[in-house]
Amino acid sequence: PANLTAVGGDGEIALTWDHDASRTDVELSITNFNASTGQLEIYISNNAAVGGFQFDINSSFNDFTVSGASGGSAGDIGFMISTNTAGLVLGFSLMGSTIPQGEGVLCYVDVSFTGEDGFFEITEAVISDPVGQALTFTLGDPYWIGSLPEEITFNVYKDGELFTEGLEGTTYVDSGLGYEETHCYTVTAHNGEVESEQS
């Protein structure tokens, strides 16, 4: 959840938030898992040339490891792509090559894990333009395999404590408040298994 707003009224506070962030310079997401090759497909949609990238892949599988990455548009233009077992993926060019504006597979990441139901997600990223300036980006939703989670609901926290949970929409009104009360509200998304960070 993003852009949480609170508007006070006569004995109530109305909360509103966005669930989908607006498009920015780069959108990075996991779009496929190929069980026969053990590879995650990392997809990029970029409105600006990309000179380098670094991102972390997280998973609900306890023994999830990353063993390498290659191919895609990053491999086609000669990016060096490095990984570590914890899920870090790093790509750049020593020759100054850039990934042009467009969309398609950025790279394929080799992974291993045991289990049938779970998710993979990109949790952190740094993406730069050809001169090393940071580009704005959004990260796609988790990619699920096996049994899918329940629908996403929202939890509202008031002054750091869970106040209400299981909301299906992106609005909530906290009513019955006294005059000149001050509260701090945050919102999380929940998919039946995993709760997001607070807004």
N, C-alpha and C positions, 0 to 999 in steps of 0.2 A: 504493500500500500504506500501511496505517496500523496503529497499535497493535502495533508489533513488540515481542515479549517474548522474553526469553532466560532459560532455566532451566538452571542447571548441574547436572550429575550426576556419576556415577563415570566420569571421563575423557571426558565429552562435554558439549556444550551444545545444548539443543533450542530451535530458533527457531520461533515461530508469529506470524502476522500476519493482518490482515483485509484483504480486497480491496474490499469495499463498505462505505462509511461509513454510519453510521446516519442516519436522517432527522432534520433539524433544523428551524429556523423556516422556511427557504426552500430549495427545490430549484430550480436554474436550469439549463436545458439547451437545446441546439439539437435540434429535433425534425424539421425538414424543410428542404430546399432546393428552391425552385421555379425551375427553369431558365428558364422562359418570362418570369418577372418579375425574375429575378436577386436574389431575396430569401431570406434565412435566416429561419426561424421560431424565435423565442426563446420557450420555454415556461417558465412559472413555476407552482410549486405552493407555496403559502404558508399556514402555520398562524397567521400574524399579519399585521396590516395593514402595508403597505409605504408609507413616505413618500417614498422616493427610492432610486435605484439607480445604480451605475456598474459596468461590467464591460469586460473586454478580450476581443476575439475574435482568436484566432491561427489560422493556416492553414498547411498544408504547401505550398500554391501560392506560388511565389516572388513573383509579381506581385499578390498578393491586396491589395485596397483596399476600404475601406468608404466609401460616399458619402452615406449618410443612414439614418434610421430613422423609423418611424411606425406608427400603428395599434395593434392589440391592446388589451388592457385599459388600458395606459398612455395610449394615444391617446384611448380612449373617455372617460376621466375628466379629460382636459385637461392631462396631463403635457407639459412641454416636453422634447423628446428631441433631444439633440445628439450628433454623432459627429465623429471625425477619421479621416483616411485610414489611420492605423496600426491601427485596430480598436477604439478607445475608444467606448463607448456610455454616455451619461449621461442620466438621466431624473429630473425633479422637478416639483413644482407650486408656482407662486408664490401660488396661492390656498389652499394647505393641503390639497388633495385627497389621498386615499390610495387605494391599491389594496386592496380588502377581501380578507379571508381567502378562499381558494379556489384554483382552478387553471384554467389556460387560456393562450392566447397572450399574452405580455407585450408584444411588439412584433415588427415585421418589419424586418430590417436589409438595406439595399441593398448588395450586394457585387459586385465584378468580379474576374475572374481568368481565366487561360488554362490549359487542361489538362483531363484527364478523370478521373484517379484521384488522390484525396487526401482530406484531412479538414479540418474546421473544429472549433475547440474554444473554450470559454470558459475563460480561464486565470487571471484575477484578478477579484475582485468586492468591492464594498462595498455592502451593502444596509442601509437604516436604517428604523426604525419612524417613526410620525408625529411624534415629538418629537426625532428625530435620533439616537436610540440605535442602536448596531449590532445587527443581527440575525445569528444564526448561520445558516450556509448550507452547502449542498453543491453542487458543480458536476457536471453530467452528463458522461458519457463523450464522447469525440470523435465527431462525426457524419461518416461516410464517404460519399463518392460514388465511383462507378466500381467498380473491383476492390477487394474488401475485403481487409484484412490477414489474416495468419495468426492462429491462436489466441493469446491472451495467455499468456506464460510469465514466470517470475520469475528475477531474477539476485540472488545474495547477494554482498555486499561484506564483506570481513573486514579490519579495520584500514586501510580506504580503498582496498583493492585488490580487483578482481574475483576472487571465490573459487570460485563455481560459477554456472553459467548454464543457462537452458532448463528450469527446474523447472516442472512443470505444476500442482503443488499449492501450498498456502500453509503448508507446514511443511518444515523441514529440520533434520537433526541433524548437527552438527560433532563427530565422534567422534575418539578417539585422542589426546585432549589430556592434558597433564601437570597435576599438581596446582598450584593457585594461579596458573594462567595467567589473564590478563585480555585480552579482545579487544573491539573495537568492531565491531558488525555493522549493516549497513543493507541494505535490499531495494529493488529497482526492478521495475516491470512493463515488459514489452517485447511489442510486437505484431507483430514482424517487420520494422518500419521505425523506429518511434519508441520510445525508452526514457523512462520517466517520471522525475520527480525522485526522489531517494532518500527512503526512509521516514524 
